[in-house]
Amino acid sequence: MKFAIITGASKGLGESIAKRLLQEQITVISVSRTENKQLSKLAMEKGIDYKHISCNLSLEKEIQEVFMEVAHCIFEKNPTEILLFNNAGVIEPIQKVGNLDQTPIIRNIKVNLIAPILITNLFLSNAHLTNTKVTVINVTSGAAVRSIEGWSVYCSSKAGLNMFTQTAAIEQAELKTDNTIIGFSPGVMDTNMQETIRSSSKDAFNELDKFKEYKEKNLLLETDAVASALVNLVLRGNPESGKVYHIKELLNP
Ligand SMILES: NC(=O)c1ccc[n+]([C@@H]2O[C@H](COP(=O)([O-])OP(=O)(O)OC[C@H]3O[C@@H](n4cnc5c(N)ncnc54)[C@H](OP(=O)(O)O)[C@@H]3O)[C@@H](O)[C@H]2O)c1
């Protein structure tokens, strides 16, 4: 039996990944601060196990407590494979360096980078002890490889996530495990994160007009289509460990 853990499944891309996995009859554990009731309804209709666990991923003590418990519950069921989607993310602070406040800087790095590192470490440790296959999907961004003025913290956290992904994959290959760890860059999607971007100030973010135009011209990707392409890759595409996939190559192979 396969289990999936998805961080940030309450909305946006995470919600679409959860819906798609439930349709694939895979047990889903959703972790975020708020609960999406539609997911439990869908799981009930499909007769699939689903659980939401509340956790603030900017608090490392909560991460440790919640994921120790999640790992314990899953690994003792002898799963055939565990899929870990480190999807939760925050864009803020949108501001130029020199005008940044300390609290959102630290929150961004904790949610976007430290949480995926802590959770992946915990799951790979349990995978090693129990000989269970784990596939980790770290949701990154084009901003990891392109400097965007006003997004220095976001660019840095996602660049760090790419490097963590690639390094952990090399280590797993060296250890000759079955585990796979990939990055996934989903493209510009119509989610709350884009609303936050559009509500930023032009002084802080030079590309504001371009991002407003994406919405006006209907150029934003739908999360269901992005999630579908990702889940197909993970379940049937034999993903290459260490690679950072971009949605473009999955939609236009
Ligand atoms: N949208 C885009 O255009 C775009 C482009 C490139 C990459 N991405 C990446 O794609 C991923 C999903 O983004 P999205 O656009 O779907 O974002 P979104 O709609 O803003 O959703 C963000 C998710 O992260 C969770 N989250 C945020 N802070 C959290 C915290 N402190 N603790 C626990 N959960 C937290 C939220 O859950 P709660 O609020 O319930 O806690 C929510 O489920 C992110 O990693 C993002 O960086 C997005």
The ligand as an SDF file (V2000), in Angstrom:
LIG
                    3D

 48 52  0  0  0  0  0  0  0  0999 V2000
    1.8150   29.7860   -7.5070 N   0  0  0  0  0  0  0  0  0  0  0  0
    2.8860   29.8890   -8.2840 C   0  0  0  0  0  0  0  0  0  0  0  0
    2.8550   30.5780   -9.3280 O   0  0  0  0  0  0  0  0  0  0  0  0
    4.1450   29.1360   -7.9460 C   0  0  0  0  0  0  0  0  0  0  0  0
    5.2220   29.2360   -8.8440 C   0  0  0  0  0  0  0  0  0  0  0  0
    6.3940   28.5290   -8.5710 C   0  0  0  0  0  0  0  0  0  0  0  0
    6.4640   27.7530   -7.4130 C   0  0  0  0  0  0  0  0  0  0  0  0
    5.4000   27.6820   -6.5530 N   0  0  0  0  0  0  0  0  0  0  0  0
    5.5460   26.8280   -5.3770 C   0  0  0  0  0  0  0  0  0  0  0  0
    4.4710   25.9000   -5.3430 O   0  0  0  0  0  0  0  0  0  0  0  0
    4.1630   25.5440   -3.9810 C   0  0  0  0  0  0  0  0  0  0  0  0
    2.6660   25.7080   -3.7390 C   0  0  0  0  0  0  0  0  0  0  0  0
    2.3620   27.0820   -3.9460 O   0  0  0  0  0  0  0  0  0  0  0  0
    0.8600   27.6090   -4.1290 P   0  0  0  0  0  0  0  0  0  0  0  0
    0.9310   28.6260   -5.2040 O   0  0  0  0  0  0  0  0  0  0  0  0
   -0.0790   26.4720   -4.2030 O   0  0  0  0  0  0  0  0  0  0  0  0
    0.6900   28.4030   -2.7580 O   0  0  0  0  0  0  0  0  0  0  0  0
   -0.6270   28.7940   -1.9110 P   0  0  0  0  0  0  0  0  0  0  0  0
   -1.8480   28.6590   -2.7120 O   0  0  0  0  0  0  0  0  0  0  0  0
   -0.2770   30.1050   -1.2930 O   0  0  0  0  0  0  0  0  0  0  0  0
   -0.6340   27.6490   -0.7940 O   0  0  0  0  0  0  0  0  0  0  0  0
    0.4210   27.5510    0.1030 C   0  0  0  0  0  0  0  0  0  0  0  0
    0.2470   26.3180    0.9830 C   0  0  0  0  0  0  0  0  0  0  0  0
    1.3460   26.3010    1.9270 O   0  0  0  0  0  0  0  0  0  0  0  0
    0.8170   26.1780    3.2260 C   0  0  0  0  0  0  0  0  0  0  0  0
    1.6280   26.9190    4.2100 N   0  0  0  0  0  0  0  0  0  0  0  0
    2.0850   28.1910    4.0930 C   0  0  0  0  0  0  0  0  0  0  0  0
    2.7040   28.5430    5.2520 N   0  0  0  0  0  0  0  0  0  0  0  0
    2.6180   27.4840    6.0910 C   0  0  0  0  0  0  0  0  0  0  0  0
    3.0350   27.2370    7.4100 C   0  0  0  0  0  0  0  0  0  0  0  0
    3.6750   28.1740    8.1530 N   0  0  0  0  0  0  0  0  0  0  0  0
    2.7810   26.0340    7.9690 N   0  0  0  0  0  0  0  0  0  0  0  0
    2.1240   25.0860    7.2620 C   0  0  0  0  0  0  0  0  0  0  0  0
    1.7010   25.2440    5.9970 N   0  0  0  0  0  0  0  0  0  0  0  0
    1.9390   26.4420    5.4200 C   0  0  0  0  0  0  0  0  0  0  0  0
   -0.5890   26.7750    3.1690 C   0  0  0  0  0  0  0  0  0  0  0  0
   -1.4120   26.1480    4.1470 O   0  0  0  0  0  0  0  0  0  0  0  0
   -2.0710   26.8980    5.4220 P   0  0  0  0  0  0  0  0  0  0  0  0
   -2.2160   28.3360    5.0630 O   0  0  0  0  0  0  0  0  0  0  0  0
   -3.3530   26.1700    5.6320 O   0  0  0  0  0  0  0  0  0  0  0  0
   -1.0840   26.6500    6.5220 O   0  0  0  0  0  0  0  0  0  0  0  0
   -1.0500   26.3630    1.7750 C   0  0  0  0  0  0  0  0  0  0  0  0
   -1.6620   25.1050    1.7840 O   0  0  0  0  0  0  0  0  0  0  0  0
    5.0390   26.4510   -3.1130 C   0  0  0  0  0  0  0  0  0  0  0  0
    6.1660   25.7580   -2.6770 O   0  0  0  0  0  0  0  0  0  0  0  0
    5.4410   27.5750   -4.0500 C   0  0  0  0  0  0  0  0  0  0  0  0
    6.6570   28.1870   -3.6730 O   0  0  0  0  0  0  0  0  0  0  0  0
    4.2530   28.3620   -6.7880 C   0  0  0  0  0  0  0  0  0  0  0  0
  1  2  1  0
  2  3  2  0
  2  4  1  0
  4  5  1  0
  4 48  2  0
  5  6  2  0
  6  7  1  0
  7  8  2  0
  8  9  1  0
  8 48  1  0
  9 10  1  0
  9 46  1  0
 10 11  1  0
 11 12  1  0
 11 44  1  0
 12 13  1  0
 13 14  1  0
 14 15  2  0
 14 16  1  0
 14 17  1  0
 17 18  1  0
 18 19  2  0
 18 20  1  0
 18 21  1  0
 21 22  1  0
 22 23  1  0
 23 24  1  0
 23 42  1  0
 24 25  1  0
 25 26  1  0
 25 36  1  0
 26 27  1  0
 26 35  1  0
 27 28  2  0
 28 29  1  0
 29 30  1  0
 29 35  2  0
 30 31  1  0
 30 32  2  0
 32 33  1  0
 33 34  2  0
 34 35  1  0
 36 37  1  0
 36 42  1  0
 37 38  1  0
 38 39  2  0
 38 40  1  0
 38 41  1  0
 42 43  1  0
 44 45  1  0
 44 46  1  0
 46 47  1  0
M  CHG  2   8   1  16  -1
M  END
$$$$
